[in-house]
Amino acid sequence: MCIAIPGKIISLEDRQAVVEFKGNRVKVNVALVRPKEGDYVLVHAGCAIQIIQPSEAEEMLEILGEM
């Protein structure tokens, strides 16, 4: 099973972004979406696949934390 994890865009440079996941920062490819700093994105296999609302991200993180 594969899942996408929500994270917050910290910085952007071309098609790469630094995304924060619960205190961990990772470089992510953002070529499929057009986020701006501060946006939340769903990340799957190192690629941002969708921009989501902060409330959605929080809800998803809460559910994942319960698993």
C-alpha positions, -999 to +999 in steps of 0.1 A: +000+000+000+013+035-009+001+067+008+008+104+003+020+124+033+011+160+039+039+185+044+044+223+045+065+241+019+093+259+036+112+272+006+111+269-032+138+269-059+128+261-095+111+227-094+124+217-060+110+226-026+121+220+010+090+204+027+086+200+064+071+167+078+067+168+116+100+186+121+119+168+093+129+187+062+131+170+028+137+181-008+107+174-029+100+177-066+071+202-072+069+201-110+034+187-110+019+215-089+025+252-085+028+258-047+040+289-029+059+291+004+036+282+033+013+259+012+006+223+023+011+196-003+006+159-005+039+141-012+042+107-028+075+091-038+094+124-035+069+144-056+043+169-046+010+157-062-016+181-048-019+213-029-042+209+002-058+232+028-040+234+062-071+219+079-069+189+056-032+184+063-038+186+101-067+161+099-046+137+078-016+139+101-039+132+131-052+101+114-018+089+104-006+095+140-033+072+153-022+043+130 
